[in-house]
């Protein structure tokens, strides 16, 4: 066996695959975009935004309770 110093250097290549986005996170992004500031403060707009906020809350709860997020949270707690 050759000493390490005389062995030829072989570069190591790593391929990073894109992470899969949780469907709830995509929905959260869409809901947040919907909640951009409005110029008019009509009752219908306020009611619509409240419905969107409720849906956003449900999506966040679903996202935080997903197995992937729970596993990540446990990893960083230790």
mmCIF file of the N, C-alpha and C atoms, coordinates in Angstrom:
data_MODEL
# 
_entry.id   MODEL 
# 
loop_
_atom_site.group_PDB 
_atom_site.id 
_atom_site.type_symbol 
_atom_site.label_atom_id 
_atom_site.label_alt_id 
_atom_site.label_comp_id 
_atom_site.label_asym_id 
_atom_site.label_entity_id 
_atom_site.label_seq_id 
_atom_site.pdbx_PDB_ins_code 
_atom_site.Cartn_x 
_atom_site.Cartn_y 
_atom_site.Cartn_z 
_atom_site.occupancy 
_atom_site.B_iso_or_equiv 
_atom_site.pdbx_formal_charge 
_atom_site.auth_seq_id 
_atom_site.auth_comp_id 
_atom_site.auth_asym_id 
_atom_site.auth_atom_id 
_atom_site.pdbx_PDB_model_num 
ATOM 1   N N  . UNK A 1 1  ? 0.836   -1.176 0.000  1.00 0.00 ? 1  UNK A N  1 
ATOM 2   C CA . UNK A 1 1  ? 0.000   0.000  0.000  1.00 0.00 ? 1  UNK A CA 1 
ATOM 3   C C  . UNK A 1 1  ? 0.883   1.242  0.000  1.00 0.00 ? 1  UNK A C  1 
ATOM 4   N N  . UNK A 1 2  ? 0.537   2.201  -0.845 1.00 0.00 ? 2  UNK A N  1 
ATOM 5   C CA . UNK A 1 2  ? 1.329   3.422  -0.964 1.00 0.00 ? 2  UNK A CA 1 
ATOM 6   C C  . UNK A 1 2  ? 1.065   4.360  0.203  1.00 0.00 ? 2  UNK A C  1 
ATOM 7   N N  . UNK A 1 3  ? 2.074   5.119  0.571  1.00 0.00 ? 3  UNK A N  1 
ATOM 8   C CA . UNK A 1 3  ? 1.820   6.141  1.590  1.00 0.00 ? 3  UNK A CA 1 
ATOM 9   C C  . UNK A 1 3  ? 0.830   7.179  1.054  1.00 0.00 ? 3  UNK A C  1 
ATOM 10  N N  . UNK A 1 4  ? 0.118   7.779  1.951  1.00 0.00 ? 4  UNK A N  1 
ATOM 11  C CA . UNK A 1 4  ? -0.916  8.736  1.559  1.00 0.00 ? 4  UNK A CA 1 
ATOM 12  C C  . UNK A 1 4  ? -0.337  9.887  0.749  1.00 0.00 ? 4  UNK A C  1 
ATOM 13  N N  . UNK A 1 5  ? 0.849   10.336 1.091  1.00 0.00 ? 5  UNK A N  1 
ATOM 14  C CA . UNK A 1 5  ? 1.435   11.495 0.419  1.00 0.00 ? 5  UNK A CA 1 
ATOM 15  C C  . UNK A 1 5  ? 1.730   11.240 -1.056 1.00 0.00 ? 5  UNK A C  1 
ATOM 16  N N  . UNK A 1 6  ? 1.956   9.986  -1.457 1.00 0.00 ? 6  UNK A N  1 
ATOM 17  C CA . UNK A 1 6  ? 2.270   9.707  -2.854 1.00 0.00 ? 6  UNK A CA 1 
ATOM 18  C C  . UNK A 1 6  ? 1.056   9.291  -3.667 1.00 0.00 ? 6  UNK A C  1 
ATOM 19  N N  . UNK A 1 7  ? -0.086  9.121  -3.037 1.00 0.00 ? 7  UNK A N  1 
ATOM 20  C CA . UNK A 1 7  ? -1.295  8.740  -3.772 1.00 0.00 ? 7  UNK A CA 1 
ATOM 21  C C  . UNK A 1 7  ? -1.801  9.948  -4.555 1.00 0.00 ? 7  UNK A C  1 
ATOM 22  N N  . UNK A 1 8  ? -2.374  9.691  -5.706 1.00 0.00 ? 8  UNK A N  1 
ATOM 23  C CA . UNK A 1 8  ? -2.915  10.798 -6.493 1.00 0.00 ? 8  UNK A CA 1 
ATOM 24  C C  . UNK A 1 8  ? -4.195  11.309 -5.851 1.00 0.00 ? 8  UNK A C  1 
ATOM 25  N N  . UNK A 1 9  ? -4.368  12.587 -5.942 1.00 0.00 ? 9  UNK A N  1 
ATOM 26  C CA . UNK A 1 9  ? -5.548  13.224 -5.344 1.00 0.00 ? 9  UNK A CA 1 
ATOM 27  C C  . UNK A 1 9  ? -6.729  13.092 -6.305 1.00 0.00 ? 9  UNK A C  1 
ATOM 28  N N  . UNK A 1 10 ? -7.790  12.518 -5.840 1.00 0.00 ? 10 UNK A N  1 
ATOM 29  C CA . UNK A 1 10 ? -9.013  12.388 -6.630 1.00 0.00 ? 10 UNK A CA 1 
ATOM 30  C C  . UNK A 1 10 ? -10.068 13.316 -6.042 1.00 0.00 ? 10 UNK A C  1 
ATOM 31  N N  . UNK A 1 11 ? -10.496 14.313 -6.808 1.00 0.00 ? 11 UNK A N  1 
ATOM 32  C CA . UNK A 1 11 ? -11.517 15.213 -6.261 1.00 0.00 ? 11 UNK A CA 1 
ATOM 33  C C  . UNK A 1 11 ? -12.831 14.476 -6.019 1.00 0.00 ? 11 UNK A C  1 
ATOM 34  N N  . UNK A 1 12 ? -13.498 14.881 -4.992 1.00 0.00 ? 12 UNK A N  1 
ATOM 35  C CA . UNK A 1 12 ? -14.787 14.288 -4.649 1.00 0.00 ? 12 UNK A CA 1 
ATOM 36  C C  . UNK A 1 12 ? -15.864 15.240 -5.126 1.00 0.00 ? 12 UNK A C  1 
ATOM 37  N N  . UNK A 1 13 ? -16.841 14.692 -5.800 1.00 0.00 ? 13 UNK A N  1 
ATOM 38  C CA . UNK A 1 13 ? -17.914 15.517 -6.314 1.00 0.00 ? 13 UNK A CA 1 
ATOM 39  C C  . UNK A 1 13 ? -19.186 15.206 -5.544 1.00 0.00 ? 13 UNK A C  1 
ATOM 40  N N  . UNK A 1 14 ? -19.884 16.238 -5.198 1.00 0.00 ? 14 UNK A N  1 
ATOM 41  C CA . UNK A 1 14 ? -21.132 16.077 -4.465 1.00 0.00 ? 14 UNK A CA 1 
ATOM 42  C C  . UNK A 1 14 ? -22.263 16.681 -5.278 1.00 0.00 ? 14 UNK A C  1 
ATOM 43  N N  . UNK A 1 15 ? -23.359 15.986 -5.319 1.00 0.00 ? 15 UNK A N  1 
ATOM 44  C CA . UNK A 1 15 ? -24.531 16.492 -6.029 1.00 0.00 ? 15 UNK A CA 1 
ATOM 45  C C  . UNK A 1 15 ? -25.578 16.851 -4.993 1.00 0.00 ? 15 UNK A C  1 
ATOM 46  N N  . UNK A 1 16 ? -25.995 18.095 -5.012 1.00 0.00 ? 16 UNK A N  1 
ATOM 47  C CA . UNK A 1 16 ? -27.057 18.527 -4.109 1.00 0.00 ? 16 UNK A CA 1 
ATOM 48  C C  . UNK A 1 16 ? -28.374 18.494 -4.864 1.00 0.00 ? 16 UNK A C  1 
ATOM 49  N N  . UNK A 1 17 ? -29.278 17.730 -4.351 1.00 0.00 ? 17 UNK A N  1 
ATOM 50  C CA . UNK A 1 17 ? -30.594 17.672 -4.966 1.00 0.00 ? 17 UNK A CA 1 
ATOM 51  C C  . UNK A 1 17 ? -31.489 18.701 -4.298 1.00 0.00 ? 17 UNK A C  1 
ATOM 52  N N  . UNK A 1 18 ? -32.401 19.277 -5.060 1.00 0.00 ? 18 UNK A N  1 
ATOM 53  C CA . UNK A 1 18 ? -33.295 20.257 -4.437 1.00 0.00 ? 18 UNK A CA 1 
ATOM 54  C C  . UNK A 1 18 ? -34.175 19.590 -3.388 1.00 0.00 ? 18 UNK A C  1 
ATOM 55  N N  . UNK A 1 19 ? -34.427 20.322 -2.325 1.00 0.00 ? 19 UNK A N  1 
ATOM 56  C CA . UNK A 1 19 ? -35.284 19.775 -1.285 1.00 0.00 ? 19 UNK A CA 1 
ATOM 57  C C  . UNK A 1 19 ? -36.726 19.815 -1.746 1.00 0.00 ? 19 UNK A C  1 
ATOM 58  N N  . UNK A 1 20 ? -37.480 18.848 -1.277 1.00 0.00 ? 20 UNK A N  1 
ATOM 59  C CA . UNK A 1 20 ? -38.900 18.839 -1.609 1.00 0.00 ? 20 UNK A CA 1 
ATOM 60  C C  . UNK A 1 20 ? -39.613 19.811 -0.690 1.00 0.00 ? 20 UNK A C  1 
ATOM 61  N N  . UNK A 1 21 ? -40.425 20.637 -1.282 1.00 0.00 ? 21 UNK A N  1 
ATOM 62  C CA . UNK A 1 21 ? -41.166 21.628 -0.511 1.00 0.00 ? 21 UNK A CA 1 
ATOM 63  C C  . UNK A 1 21 ? -42.473 21.005 -0.047 1.00 0.00 ? 21 UNK A C  1 
ATOM 64  N N  . UNK A 1 22 ? -42.757 21.182 1.223  1.00 0.00 ? 22 UNK A N  1 
ATOM 65  C CA . UNK A 1 22 ? -44.006 20.674 1.787  1.00 0.00 ? 22 UNK A CA 1 
ATOM 66  C C  . UNK A 1 22 ? -45.166 21.446 1.158  1.00 0.00 ? 22 UNK A C  1 
ATOM 67  N N  . UNK A 1 23 ? -46.243 20.763 0.762  1.00 0.00 ? 23 UNK A N  1 
ATOM 68  C CA . UNK A 1 23 ? -47.384 21.453 0.134  1.00 0.00 ? 23 UNK A CA 1 
ATOM 69  C C  . UNK A 1 23 ? -47.947 22.582 0.995  1.00 0.00 ? 23 UNK A C  1 
ATOM 70  N N  . UNK A 1 24 ? -47.920 22.413 2.298  1.00 0.00 ? 24 UNK A N  1 
ATOM 71  C CA . UNK A 1 24 ? -48.437 23.468 3.174  1.00 0.00 ? 24 UNK A CA 1 
ATOM 72  C C  . UNK A 1 24 ? -47.581 24.724 3.098  1.00 0.00 ? 24 UNK A C  1 
ATOM 73  N N  . UNK A 1 25 ? -46.275 24.562 2.920  1.00 0.00 ? 25 UNK A N  1 
ATOM 74  C CA . UNK A 1 25 ? -45.419 25.747 2.849  1.00 0.00 ? 25 UNK A CA 1 
ATOM 75  C C  . UNK A 1 25 ? -45.689 26.539 1.576  1.00 0.00 ? 25 UNK A C  1 
ATOM 76  N N  . UNK A 1 26 ? -46.020 25.841 0.496  1.00 0.00 ? 26 UNK A N  1 
ATOM 77  C CA . UNK A 1 26 ? -46.390 26.540 -0.733 1.00 0.00 ? 26 UNK A CA 1 
ATOM 78  C C  . UNK A 1 26 ? -47.699 27.297 -0.541 1.00 0.00 ? 26 UNK A C  1 
ATOM 79  N N  . UNK A 1 27 ? -48.633 26.681 0.166  1.00 0.00 ? 27 UNK A N  1 
ATOM 80  C CA . UNK A 1 27 ? -49.916 27.329 0.436  1.00 0.00 ? 27 UNK A CA 1 
ATOM 81  C C  . UNK A 1 27 ? -49.726 28.537 1.353  1.00 0.00 ? 27 UNK A C  1 
ATOM 82  N N  . UNK A 1 28 ? -48.859 28.426 2.336  1.00 0.00 ? 28 UNK A N  1 
ATOM 83  C CA . UNK A 1 28 ? -48.570 29.541 3.237  1.00 0.00 ? 28 UNK A CA 1 
ATOM 84  C C  . UNK A 1 28 ? -48.037 30.727 2.436  1.00 0.00 ? 28 UNK A C  1 
ATOM 85  N N  . UNK A 1 29 ? -47.123 30.453 1.525  1.00 0.00 ? 29 UNK A N  1 
ATOM 86  C CA . UNK A 1 29 ? -46.558 31.528 0.699  1.00 0.00 ? 29 UNK A CA 1 
ATOM 87  C C  . UNK A 1 29 ? -47.645 32.212 -0.123 1.00 0.00 ? 29 UNK A C  1 
ATOM 88  N N  . UNK A 1 30 ? -48.530 31.427 -0.710 1.00 0.00 ? 30 UNK A N  1 
ATOM 89  C CA . UNK A 1 30 ? -49.622 31.994 -1.507 1.00 0.00 ? 30 UNK A CA 1 
ATOM 90  C C  . UNK A 1 30 ? -50.551 32.838 -0.641 1.00 0.00 ? 30 UNK A C  1 
ATOM 91  N N  . UNK A 1 31 ? -50.854 32.354 0.555  1.00 0.00 ? 31 UNK A N  1 
ATOM 92  C CA . UNK A 1 31 ? -51.741 33.098 1.454  1.00 0.00 ? 31 UNK A CA 1 
ATOM 93  C C  . UNK A 1 31 ? -51.090 34.402 1.911  1.00 0.00 ? 31 UNK A C  1 
ATOM 94  N N  . UNK A 1 32 ? -49.808 34.361 2.204  1.00 0.00 ? 32 UNK A N  1 
ATOM 95  C CA . UNK A 1 32 ? -49.108 35.583 2.611  1.00 0.00 ? 32 UNK A CA 1 
ATOM 96  C C  . UNK A 1 32 ? -49.086 36.612 1.482  1.00 0.00 ? 32 UNK A C  1 
ATOM 97  N N  . UNK A 1 33 ? -48.911 36.134 0.260  1.00 0.00 ? 33 UNK A N  1 
ATOM 98  C CA . UNK A 1 33 ? -48.944 37.051 -0.878 1.00 0.00 ? 33 UNK A CA 1 
ATOM 99  C C  . UNK A 1 33 ? -50.320 37.684 -1.035 1.00 0.00 ? 33 UNK A C  1 
ATOM 100 N N  . UNK A 1 34 ? -51.360 36.932 -0.704 1.00 0.00 ? 34 UNK A N  1 
ATOM 101 C CA . UNK A 1 34 ? -52.726 37.460 -0.782 1.00 0.00 ? 34 UNK A CA 1 
ATOM 102 C C  . UNK A 1 34 ? -52.948 38.561 0.248  1.00 0.00 ? 34 UNK A C  1 
ATOM 103 N N  . UNK A 1 35 ? -52.237 38.484 1.359  1.00 0.00 ? 35 UNK A N  1 
ATOM 104 C CA . UNK A 1 35 ? -52.440 39.436 2.446  1.00 0.00 ? 35 UNK A CA 1 
ATOM 105 C C  . UNK A 1 35 ? -51.603 40.708 2.307  1.00 0.00 ? 35 UNK A C  1 
ATOM 106 N N  . UNK A 1 36 ? -51.122 40.995 1.131  1.00 0.00 ? 36 UNK A N  1 
ATOM 107 C CA . UNK A 1 36 ? -50.384 42.241 0.933  1.00 0.00 ? 36 UNK A CA 1 
ATOM 108 C C  . UNK A 1 36 ? -51.301 43.408 1.281  1.00 0.00 ? 36 UNK A C  1 
ATOM 109 N N  . UNK A 1 37 ? -50.737 44.522 1.703  1.00 0.00 ? 37 UNK A N  1 
ATOM 110 C CA . UNK A 1 37 ? -51.575 45.664 2.106  1.00 0.00 ? 37 UNK A CA 1 
ATOM 111 C C  . UNK A 1 37 ? -52.530 46.110 1.000  1.00 0.00 ? 37 UNK A C  1 
ATOM 112 N N  . UNK A 1 38 ? -53.746 46.389 1.408  1.00 0.00 ? 38 UNK A N  1 
ATOM 113 C CA . UNK A 1 38 ? -54.766 46.870 0.478  1.00 0.00 ? 38 UNK A CA 1 
ATOM 114 C C  . UNK A 1 38 ? -54.904 48.378 0.640  1.00 0.00 ? 38 UNK A C  1 
ATOM 115 N N  . UNK A 1 39 ? -55.303 49.030 -0.444 1.00 0.00 ? 39 UNK A N  1 
ATOM 116 C CA . UNK A 1 39 ? -55.519 50.477 -0.360 1.00 0.00 ? 39 UNK A CA 1 
ATOM 117 C C  . UNK A 1 39 ? -56.917 50.800 0.149  1.00 0.00 ? 39 UNK A C  1 
ATOM 118 N N  . UNK A 1 40 ? -57.847 49.878 -0.045 1.00 0.00 ? 40 UNK A N  1 
ATOM 119 C CA . UNK A 1 40 ? -59.210 50.124 0.434  1.00 0.00 ? 40 UNK A CA 1 
ATOM 120 C C  . UNK A 1 40 ? -59.502 49.227 1.637  1.00 0.00 ? 40 UNK A C  1 
ATOM 121 N N  . UNK A 1 41 ? -60.247 49.743 2.568  1.00 0.00 ? 41 UNK A N  1 
ATOM 122 C CA . UNK A 1 41 ? -60.590 48.989 3.769  1.00 0.00 ? 41 UNK A CA 1 
ATOM 123 C C  . UNK A 1 41 ? -62.096 48.750 3.813  1.00 0.00 ? 41 UNK A C  1 
ATOM 124 N N  . UNK A 1 42 ? -62.595 48.099 2.793  1.00 0.00 ? 42 UNK A N  1 
ATOM 125 C CA . UNK A 1 42 ? -64.021 47.787 2.755  1.00 0.00 ? 42 UNK A CA 1 
ATOM 126 C C  . UNK A 1 42 ? -64.288 46.557 3.608  1.00 0.00 ? 42 UNK A C  1 
ATOM 127 N N  . UNK A 1 43 ? -65.525 46.431 4.061  1.00 0.00 ? 43 UNK A N  1 
ATOM 128 C CA . UNK A 1 43 ? -65.918 45.314 4.922  1.00 0.00 ? 43 UNK A CA 1 
ATOM 129 C C  . UNK A 1 43 ? -65.632 43.980 4.241  1.00 0.00 ? 43 UNK A C  1 
ATOM 130 N N  . UNK A 1 44 ? -65.922 43.876 2.958  1.00 0.00 ? 44 UNK A N  1 
ATOM 131 C CA . UNK A 1 44 ? -65.704 42.616 2.232  1.00 0.00 ? 44 UNK A CA 1 
ATOM 132 C C  . UNK A 1 44 ? -64.221 42.247 2.210  1.00 0.00 ? 44 UNK A C  1 
ATOM 133 N N  . UNK A 1 45 ? -63.373 43.244 2.048  1.00 0.00 ? 45 UNK A N  1 
ATOM 134 C CA . UNK A 1 45 ? -61.931 42.992 2.019  1.00 0.00 ? 45 UNK A CA 1 
ATOM 135 C C  . UNK A 1 45 ? -61.446 42.512 3.381  1.00 0.00 ? 45 UNK A C  1 
ATOM 136 N N  . UNK A 1 46 ? -61.924 43.147 4.428  1.00 0.00 ? 46 UNK A N  1 
ATOM 137 C CA . UNK A 1 46 ? -61.532 42.755 5.783  1.00 0.00 ? 46 UNK A CA 1 
ATOM 138 C C  . UNK A 1 46 ? -62.014 41.342 6.088  1.00 0.00 ? 46 UNK A C  1 
ATOM 139 N N  . UNK A 1 47 ? -63.243 41.034 5.708  1.00 0.00 ? 47 UNK A N  1 
ATOM 140 C CA . UNK A 1 47 ? -63.775 39.687 5.937  1.00 0.00 ? 47 UNK A CA 1 
ATOM 141 C C  . UNK A 1 47 ? -62.971 38.652 5.160  1.00 0.00 ? 47 UNK A C  1 
ATOM 142 N N  . UNK A 1 48 ? -62.661 38.972 3.919  1.00 0.00 ? 48 UNK A N  1 
ATOM 143 C CA . UNK A 1 48 ? -61.877 38.054 3.091  1.00 0.00 ? 48 UNK A CA 1 
ATOM 144 C C  . UNK A 1 48 ? -60.500 37.811 3.708  1.00 0.00 ? 48 UNK A C  1 
ATOM 145 N N  . UNK A 1 49 ? -59.872 38.874 4.188  1.00 0.00 ? 49 UNK A N  1 
ATOM 146 C CA . UNK A 1 49 ? -58.550 38.732 4.802  1.00 0.00 ? 49 UNK A CA 1 
ATOM 147 C C  . UNK A 1 49 ? -58.604 37.928 6.101  1.00 0.00 ? 49 UNK A C  1 
ATOM 148 N N  . UNK A 1 50 ? -59.686 38.057 6.848  1.00 0.00 ? 50 UNK A N  1 
ATOM 149 C CA . UNK A 1 50 ? -59.833 37.255 8.069  1.00 0.00 ? 50 UNK A CA 1 
ATOM 150 C C  . UNK A 1 50 ? -59.956 35.772 7.739  1.00 0.00 ? 50 UNK A C  1 
ATOM 151 N N  . UNK A 1 51 ? -60.663 35.460 6.666  1.00 0.00 ? 51 UNK A N  1 
ATOM 152 C CA . UNK A 1 51 ? -60.773 34.064 6.222  1.00 0.00 ? 51 UNK A CA 1 
ATOM 153 C C  . UNK A 1 51 ? -59.390 33.549 5.815  1.00 0.00 ? 51 UNK A C  1 
ATOM 154 N N  . UNK A 1 52 ? -58.637 34.381 5.108  1.00 0.00 ? 52 UNK A N  1 
ATOM 155 C CA . UNK A 1 52 ? -57.282 33.995 4.689  1.00 0.00 ? 52 UNK A CA 1 
ATOM 156 C C  . UNK A 1 52 ? -56.385 33.787 5.910  1.00 0.00 ? 52 UNK A C  1 
ATOM 157 N N  . UNK A 1 53 ? -56.506 34.652 6.911  1.00 0.00 ? 53 UNK A N  1 
ATOM 158 C CA . UNK A 1 53 ? -55.717 34.483 8.133  1.00 0.00 ? 53 UNK A CA 1 
ATOM 159 C C  . UNK A 1 53 ? -56.048 33.174 8.846  1.00 0.00 ? 53 UNK A C  1 
ATOM 160 N N  . UNK A 1 54 ? -57.321 32.816 8.881  1.00 0.00 ? 54 UNK A N  1 
ATOM 161 C CA . UNK A 1 54 ? -57.718 31.547 9.502  1.00 0.00 ? 54 UNK A CA 1 
ATOM 162 C C  . UNK A 1 54 ? -57.126 30.371 8.728  1.00 0.00 ? 54 UNK A C  1 
ATOM 163 N N  . UNK A 1 55 ? -57.158 30.455 7.405  1.00 0.00 ? 55 UNK A N  1 
ATOM 164 C CA . UNK A 1 55 ? -56.584 29.386 6.584  1.00 0.00 ? 55 UNK A CA 1 
ATOM 165 C C  . UNK A 1 55 ? -55.065 29.335 6.760  1.00 0.00 ? 55 UNK A C  1 
ATOM 166 N N  . UNK A 1 56 ? -54.443 30.496 6.869  1.00 0.00 ? 56 UNK A N  1 
ATOM 167 C CA . UNK A 1 56 ? -53.003 30.566 7.104  1.00 0.00 ? 56 UNK A CA 1 
ATOM 168 C C  . UNK A 1 56 ? -52.641 29.900 8.429  1.00 0.00 ? 56 UNK A C  1 
ATOM 169 N N  . UNK A 1 57 ? -53.420 30.162 9.449  1.00 0.00 ? 57 UNK A N  1 
ATOM 170 C CA . UNK A 1 57 ? -53.209 29.539 10.761 1.00 0.00 ? 57 UNK A CA 1 
ATOM 171 C C  . UNK A 1 57 ? -53.288 28.015 10.644 1.00 0.00 ? 57 UNK A C  1 
ATOM 172 N N  . UNK A 1 58 ? -54.304 27.517 9.946  1.00 0.00 ? 58 UNK A N  1 
ATOM 173 C CA . UNK A 1 58 ? -54.463 26.067 9.781  1.00 0.00 ? 58 UNK A CA 1 
ATOM 174 C C  . UNK A 1 58 ? -53.302 25.462 9.001  1.00 0.00 ? 58 UNK A C  1 
ATOM 175 N N  . UNK A 1 59 ? -52.843 26.156 7.972  1.00 0.00 ? 59 UNK A N  1 
ATOM 176 C CA . UNK A 1 59 ? -51.707 25.654 7.190  1.00 0.00 ? 59 UNK A CA 1 
ATOM 177 C C  . UNK A 1 59 ? -50.432 25.617 8.026  1.00 0.00 ? 59 UNK A C  1 
ATOM 178 N N  . UNK A 1 60 ? -50.226 26.652 8.837  1.00 0.00 ? 60 UNK A N  1 
ATOM 179 C CA . UNK A 1 60 ? -49.038 26.679 9.695  1.00 0.00 ? 60 UNK A CA 1 
ATOM 180 C C  . UNK A 1 60 ? -49.088 25.551 10.721 1.00 0.00 ? 60 UNK A C  1 
ATOM 181 N N  . UNK A 1 61 ? -50.265 25.313 11.278 1.00 0.00 ? 61 UNK A N  1 
ATOM 182 C CA . UNK A 1 61 ? -50.414 24.221 12.243 1.00 0.00 ? 61 UNK A CA 1 
ATOM 183 C C  . UNK A 1 61 ? -50.115 22.877 11.579 1.00 0.00 ? 61 UNK A C  1 
ATOM 184 N N  . UNK A 1 62 ? -50.635 22.685 10.370 1.00 0.00 ? 62 UNK A N  1 
ATOM 185 C CA . UNK A 1 62 ? -50.377 21.449 9.622  1.00 0.00 ? 62 UNK A CA 1 
ATOM 186 C C  . UNK A 1 62 ? -48.890 21.308 9.315  1.00 0.00 ? 62 UNK A C  1 
ATOM 187 N N  . UNK A 1 63 ? -48.267 22.402 8.937  1.00 0.00 ? 63 UNK A N  1 
ATOM 188 C CA . UNK A 1 63 ? -46.844 22.380 8.613  1.00 0.00 ? 63 UNK A CA 1 
ATOM 189 C C  . UNK A 1 63 ? -46.003 22.048 9.842  1.00 0.00 ? 63 UNK A C  1 
ATOM 190 N N  . UNK A 1 64 ? -46.277 22.691 10.974 1.00 0.00 ? 64 UNK A N  1 
ATOM 191 C CA . UNK A 1 64 ? -45.510 22.436 12.189 1.00 0.00 ? 64 UNK A CA 1 
ATOM 192 C C  . UNK A 1 64 ? -45.725 21.029 12.730 1.00 0.00 ? 64 UNK A C  1 
ATOM 193 N N  . UNK A 1 65 ? -46.851 20.433 12.440 1.00 0.00 ? 65 UNK A N  1 
ATOM 194 C CA . UNK A 1 65 ? -47.130 19.079 12.917 1.00 0.00 ? 65 UNK A CA 1 
ATOM 195 C C  . UNK A 1 65 ? -46.704 17.997 11.934 1.00 0.00 ? 65 UNK A C  1 
ATOM 196 N N  . UNK A 1 66 ? -46.137 18.385 10.805 1.00 0.00 ? 66 UNK A N  1 
ATOM 197 C CA . UNK A 1 66 ? -45.705 17.389 9.825  1.00 0.00 ? 66 UNK A CA 1 
ATOM 198 C C  . UNK A 1 66 ? -44.505 16.617 10.372 1.00 0.00 ? 66 UNK A C  1 
ATOM 199 N N  . UNK A 1 67 ? -44.369 15.355 9.992  1.00 0.00 ? 67 UNK A N  1 
ATOM 200 C CA . UNK A 1 67 ? -43.253 14.536 10.497 1.00 0.00 ? 67 UNK A CA 1 
ATOM 201 C C  . UNK A 1 67 ? -41.877 15.132 10.176 1.00 0.00 ? 67 UNK A C  1 
ATOM 202 N N  . UNK A 1 68 ? -41.730 15.732 8.991  1.00 0.00 ? 68 UNK A N  1 
ATOM 203 C CA . UNK A 1 68 ? -40.433 16.298 8.616  1.00 0.00 ? 68 UNK A CA 1 
ATOM 204 C C  . UNK A 1 68 ? -40.048 17.450 9.540  1.00 0.00 ? 68 UNK A C  1 
ATOM 205 N N  . UNK A 1 69 ? -40.991 18.323 9.834  1.00 0.00 ? 69 UNK A N  1 
ATOM 206 C CA . UNK A 1 69 ? -40.702 19.467 10.698 1.00 0.00 ? 69 UNK A CA 1 
ATOM 207 C C  . UNK A 1 69 ? -40.456 18.993 12.127 1.00 0.00 ? 69 UNK A C  1 
ATOM 208 N N  . UNK A 1 70 ? -41.257 18.040 12.596 1.00 0.00 ? 70 UNK A N  1 
ATOM 209 C CA . UNK A 1 70 ? -41.067 17.520 13.946 1.00 0.00 ? 70 UNK A CA 1 
ATOM 210 C C  . UNK A 1 70 ? -39.681 16.904 14.098 1.00 0.00 ? 70 UNK A C  1 
ATOM 211 N N  . UNK A 1 71 ? -39.246 16.161 13.083 1.00 0.00 ? 71 UNK A N  1 
ATOM 212 C CA . UNK A 1 71 ? -37.922 15.540 13.122 1.00 0.00 ? 71 UNK A CA 1 
ATOM 213 C C  . UNK A 1 71 ? -36.829 16.614 13.146 1.00 0.00 ? 71 UNK A C  1 
ATOM 214 N N  . UNK A 1 72 ? -36.996 17.649 12.345 1.00 0.00 ? 72 UNK A N  1 
ATOM 215 C CA . UNK A 1 72 ? -36.023 18.737 12.312 1.00 0.00 ? 72 UNK A CA 1 
ATOM 216 C C  . UNK A 1 72 ? -35.970 19.463 13.647 1.00 0.00 ? 72 UNK A C  1 
ATOM 217 N N  . UNK A 1 73 ? -37.126 19.731 14.225 1.00 0.00 ? 73 UNK A N  1 
ATOM 218 C CA . UNK A 1 73 ? -37.168 20.409 15.520 1.00 0.00 ? 73 UNK A CA 1 
ATOM 219 C C  . UNK A 1 73 ? -36.496 19.572 16.605 1.00 0.00 ? 73 UNK A C  1 
ATOM 220 N N  . UNK A 1 74 ? -36.737 18.267 16.594 1.00 0.00 ? 74 UNK A N  1 
ATOM 221 C CA . UNK A 1 74 ? -36.092 17.389 17.575 1.00 0.00 ? 74 UNK A CA 1 
ATOM 222 C C  . UNK A 1 74 ? -34.576 17.383 17.397 1.00 0.00 ? 74 UNK A C  1 
ATOM 223 N N  . UNK A 1 75 ? -34.141 17.401 16.143 1.00 0.00 ? 75 UNK A N  1 
ATOM 224 C CA . UNK A 1 75 ? -32.705 17.402 15.852 1.00 0.00 ? 75 UNK A CA 1 
ATOM 225 C C  . UNK A 1 75 ? -32.035 18.645 16.430 1.00 0.00 ? 75 UNK A C  1 
ATOM 226 N N  . UNK A 1 76 ? -32.664 19.798 16.284 1.00 0.00 ? 76 UNK A N  1 
ATOM 227 C CA . UNK A 1 76 ? -32.057 21.044 16.750 1.00 0.00 ? 76 UNK A CA 1 
ATOM 228 C C  . UNK A 1 76 ? -32.257 21.292 18.234 1.00 0.00 ? 76 UNK A C  1 
ATOM 229 N N  . UNK A 1 77 ? -33.163 20.570 18.872 1.00 0.00 ? 77 UNK A N  1 
ATOM 230 C CA . UNK A 1 77 ? -33.336 20.707 20.314 1.00 0.00 ? 77 UNK A CA 1 
ATOM 231 C C  . UNK A 1 77 ? -32.232 19.991 21.074 1.00 0.00 ? 77 UNK A C  1 
ATOM 232 N N  . UNK A 1 78 ? -31.662 18.963 20.473 1.00 0.00 ? 78 UNK A N  1 
ATOM 233 C CA . UNK A 1 78 ? -30.616 18.178 21.153 1.00 0.00 ? 78 UNK A CA 1 
ATOM 234 C C  . UNK A 1 78 ? -29.261 18.757 20.998 1.00 0.00 ? 78 UNK A C  1 
# 
